[in-house]
């Protein structure tokens, strides 16, 4: 993987209908022309759900849908943000006084995360202003990472306006950290694939240190994304952060059980690394050390030998301090088994056995079962959609992204694709109850897309 930052590509805007439309809208909004454009793609995670923030590798690919921003640096120190979607109101603020409201996950706050992340990385105070017009075609709340794509795109825009240089890895790490300004305790997968993606290949993304390895997907199958049309915003509810805390608490209890320095441990992967054992053995340790009944905060304090005040202020995040029960056994079992499935998936892709598509499909099905039963991040609509996809020819189907709504991803033999699309369209989008999102955004085959880019007018 190249270490340099995202490339700038010269394009004839007139030959790109979406860029041309964005340019025209920019002119009508600001009365001037954009100096450049930046794009950052969304992603679909093929396998490896809710394990990046536990330190484990994931296997996503970029999708063709993206965030696109037209940009004009200005002499004032004002940041003016507009969106082509009328549902998202204009926003303006001083570039030198960025305040991100964690209580309201409004669209412009994701831009401010990326902006502030770059600003703080370089320790800059007096920042130039800019006019920005954002155009996204990733369905919001769909689990295809529209919010992270906006954070990444904003980071790239800010870097370009400042005339600074960073590698793709540095950009991904800064954007992953800066998305936490909005209160989401994510793990870095979304930002990493947005910058490190390459057309035609999925990526195994590993953390600490961050690196990406090509994974060649089977030629005889396609990946199809289906939107459940149930929107989920990670920052608007505590579901996501509760799972992050349950994994953190499970890691601490497992570490204490095995005599490790538990107070320094934050992630389940650290426990495995300290013990120097495999994932299968970690599942056995989990069986021994944790019970399947939910843990109360009081019991956790007793296990760790700490006070309730220490638990609340030193371990839990602000929006999980009042949670009454934590399911530690189930969350740890999901993470260790899902981490193993990621490596099995990559191994099958490398070995190319005759029944490759079936084997990959089996792993995706196991992943959905684990997400549904152990991690409890599915919802009735996702389960129904997964069943429909399998019924009409998918070898494997699972929720993708955070869950609680959003999309499924299915592996479908190429020859079955036309009938699969027609049958799923009818069974889920027309028969169950007409879903309102545009048909094209609901159900589409996708291939691995490229990563973030800057476009300059030729």
N, C-alpha and C positions, 0 to 999 in steps of 0.2 A: 504494500500500500504506500502510495506517495505521501511524503511528509508535508509537502507544501499546502498552502491554503486553497480554497476553492478558486478555480480559474475564472478569469474574465473572458467572455466570448463576444466577439463582435457580430451583430446580427442586423439584417435589413428589417427594421420594424414593420415596414409595409407588407412584408411577406409572412408575418405572424399575426393572424387576426386578433388573438387575445391581447398581445402586446399593443397592437394598433388601437384597439378599443380602450385599453387602459391609458394609453397616451392621450387620446381624445378626451377621456373623462377627467384626466389630470388637468388638462388645459382649461376645461370648463370649470373645474373646481378652484384652481389656484391662479389662473390667468398667465401661466408660464409653462415651460416644457420640462419634463423630467430629464435629469442628467444621466441616470442609469437605472437599471432594473435589477432586482435580486429575486431568486427563487429558492425555496427549500421544500423538499417533498414530504408528504405524509408517508406512513409505513404500515405494512401489515406484518404482524409477528406470526410467523408460521408455526413455531413451537417454542415454549419457554416462557410461560405466563407467570407474572408476579414473582420472578426470581432474580431479576437484575438488581433490585435494591437489597437482596440478600447476598450479593457478591457473585452470583452464578451467570454463566454464559447463556446467551439467547440467540435465536436464529430468525431475524427479520429480513425483509427486503423492502426497498423503497417502492411506493406505488407511483403511477404517473400523475395522480392528483397532487396539487401543491399549493403553497402560498406564494404569491407574486406581489412584489412591492415596487411601485414607481417612486423614484426619489429625486428630490432637488435640495441640495444644501443651500441654506440661506444665511445672510449676515447677522440676522437677529439671533437671540439665544432662545428662540421659541420652537418647540416641537409641535407641529400641526399634523394630526393623524386623521385620515378619512378612510372610509371603506366603501367599496362598490355595492355592498349589500345594504339596502336602506334600513334593515333591522338593527344595524350597528351604528350608533350616532357618532358624529365627529367629536374629536377630543383635542384639547390644546393645553400645553403646560410649559413651564420654563425648563429648558434642557439642563439647567444647573440645580434643579430642586425636584428630583424624581421621588414621588411618594406613591407607593403601591399599596392599595387597600386590600388586605387579605380577606376582609369580610365579604367582598363583592368580586367574584371572578368575571369582571367585565372585559370585553374583548381587548380594549386598549392596554389593560394591565399586562397582558402577555407580551405585547410589544415592549412595554416599559421594562419588563424583566430582562429581555435581551439587551436593550439599550444600557440599562444600569450595570449589567454584568460586564460588558466591555469597558464602560466608563470606569468602574472600580478596578478592573484588572490593570488598566494603565494608570490608575491614580490621578485621573484628570478632573479638574474643577471647571474651568471655563470651556464649555462645549459649544460648538457651533450648532445652530438650529437646523431644522430641515422640514420640508413638506413631504409627506408620504401618503400615497394612496394604495391601500391594501386590497388585493383581489384573491379570494381563496375558493378553490373548487373541491376541497375535502369536506364531505358532509360533517357538520359540527356534532360533537357528542357521539360519534360513531365508533370510537375506538381505533380510528386510523391516524390519531395523533395530530389533529389540526392545531391544537394549542401549542404543542412543542414545535411544530413546523413554523408557527408564527414567532415563537421565541427565537428559534434558530435564524429565521430570515431577518428579524430585527437586529440580532447580533451581527450578522454578515453586513447588513446595511450600515450599521454604526461603525464597524471596522473599516469599511470602504470609504465612508465620509471622512473618517479621521486619517486615512492614508496609512494605516498601520498594517503590519503583517503578523499572521499567526498560522500555525499548521492546522490542518483539519482536526487533528486530535485535540489540540489546545482549544479550538473553537467549540468542539463538542463538549469538552469538560467544563468550560466556562458557562455554556448555555444550560447544561444539566444542573449545575450548581445554582445558576441565577433563577431557574424556574421555581426554586424553593421560596423565592420572595413572595410568591402568591400562595404559599402554604402547602404545596404538594410535595410530599417526601419521596419523590420518584428515584429511579435508580440509574438513569443515563442511557437506556437503550434507544429511546426515541430520538434524542439529539445525536447520538453516535451514528445511527443509520442515515439520518438526514444529511450529515456531512460526508460520511465514508462510503455511501452507496455507489455502486457502479452498475451501469446497464448490463442486463443479461445474467447477473449472478446474485444469489442471496448471500448473506454474510453471517458467519459465526462471530458474534461480538463478545469479546472477553474483557474483563475489567481488572484494574490494578495489576499491571498497567493496561490501559485501554488499547486494544488492537482488534483488527478485523481480518478475517480469513475468508476467501471465496468458498462458497458451497454451491456446486453445480446441481441444479434441480433436474428431475427426470424429464427427458425430452418427450416422452409419450403421455404426459399429463399436464393439465393446466390448474392454476389456483384461481378459485372463484370467490369473490367477496360478496356477501349478502348482508344488507343492512336490516336489522330487526325493526328499525324506525323508533326504537325506544332510546331517547337521548340520555346520556350520562355525563355529568361534568365532575371530574375528580375533585376539583377545588370547592365545589358547592356542597358536598356532603362529607361526612367523616368516614364513610365505608373504607375508602382507600387507606387513609392514615391509620385507621384501627388495625388493618391487616399488617401494615408496616410495623406497628408497635407490637402486635402479637408475635411477629417473627423475631423482633428484637428481644422480647421477654423470653421466648422459647430458647433463643441462643444463649441468654444469660443463665437460664435454669439448666440447660444441657452442660454448659461450661462448668457451672458449680458442681453438678453431679459427677463430672469427670475430674474434679480437682484442679481446674484451670483458673486463671485469674479472670473471673467472670465480669468484674466491674469494667474491664477494658474492652470486653467483647460487645460488638454491635450487630454483627451479621452471622447468619447460620453458616456461611461458608468458612468463616474464621474458626469456628469450632472444629469443622472437618479438617482444616489445614493444620490446626494445632495438634490434633490427635493423629494426623498422618494416616487416615484410613479412607476406604472407598465409600461411595454413596450408599451402597447396599448395607454396609456395616453401620452407617449413620442412621439408617432406618431402624436397625436393631437397637441402637443406643436410644433412639427416640422412644421405642416400645418400652424399654426398661426404665427410662428416666421420667417420662411424662405420663399422666393419666388422661383418659379421653374425656372426663367430665370437665366442664369449663372451670377456670381458676378465678377466684375472686381476688381483688387487689390485696385484701388482707392475707390470703394464702400465699400470694407472690411475695409479699413482704416477709412472711414467716420463712419461706424457702430461702430467700436471699439474705435474711438477717438484717433488714433495713426498716426504716420507719416509713409510714405512709407519706410523710412530707418529702422524704428522699425519693420515693417512687414517683411522686407527682412532679417534682421540680427537676430531678436529675435524669429521669429515664423517659417519661411520657411526653408526648408533644402537647401543646396547649389545648388542641381540640380533642384529645383523648383522655384528659385527666378525670373526667366524670364517668367513664365507661365502667359498668358494674361487673362484667364478666369477660374473660379472655380465653379463646380456644387455642391453646398452645400446641397440643398434640396434633390436632388436625392440620394446622398451618405448617408445622415442621414436616409432617409426612408428605404434604403436597410439594413443598419446596424441594426436598431431597429426591423424591421420585421424579418430579418434573425436570430437575437438573440432569438426572440420568437419561431421561428421554431425549433431551437435546443432543447429547453425545451419541446416543444410538441413531438418531435421525441423520446426523452428519456422517456417521460410519456407513450407514446404508447408502447414502448418496455417493460416497467414495467407492464402495465395493460394487455397486450397480448389479445386484442379483436379479434373476429373471422376474421374481414377484415383487420387485422394488416398490411399485406404486401401492400394492396391498400392504406391505410392511410399514411404509410411511403413513398410510391411512390408519393402520392399527394404532400407531403411536399418537396420532392426532386425536383419535377417538378416546384413548386412555387419558390424554391430557384434558379433554372436555369433562370426562367423568370426574377427574380429580378436582378440576376447577369448580364443578357443580357441587360435589359432595363434601370434599375436604376443605376447600377454600371458600365455598359458598359465595362465589362472585358471578353466578349466572342469574338468569331470571326466566320466568315461564316462556316468554316470547323467544328468547335465545334457544331454549331447550326444544321448543316446537320447530324452530327454523333448522336446527341441527338434524332433527329427526326427518324433516322433509327433504333436506339435502341428501342424507344417506339413502332415503327411500328411492330417490330419483337418479341414483348413479354415482354419488360421491363415495370414494373408497374410505375417506375420512373427513370428518367435519368437526369443528370446534369453535368456541367463542374466541375472539382475538381482541387484544387490548385489555383495558382494566376490567371489562365486564359490566354487570348490572345494566345491560343495554348495549347498544352499539352493534358491532358486526360479527358475523361468523366468517371463517375461511375454510374452504373445502378443497380437497385434491380430487380432481375429476379426470378420468381417462379422456384424452383429446377427442376420440371418436364419439364420445357420449355428450360432448359439450352442447350442441344445438338443442337436443331433446331435454337435457338437464336444465338449461336456462328457461326454456318454454314451460316445463312442468313446475319448476320452483316459482316462476312468475305467477302462474295460475294458482298454485296451491297456497302460497303464503300471501302474495300481494293482492290477489283479486278475490279469492274465495273466502279467506278467514275474515277479513274486513278490509275494505280498500285502504291501503296505506297512502299517506298523502305526499310523501317526498317524490320528486321526479323519478320516473322509472329508471333512467340511466344511472342515477346515483344509488339506486337500491341494489342492483344485481349486475356484476360485471366481472369478466375474466381479467386478470392482470398479469403482467410479466415484470420482472425486476427492472426498476427504473434507475436513473442516474441521481447523483447527489446534488447538493446545493451549488448554485452558480451565480455569477454576476453577468448581466448582459449590458454591453455598451452598444450604442447605435453606430452602425457602420457609416 
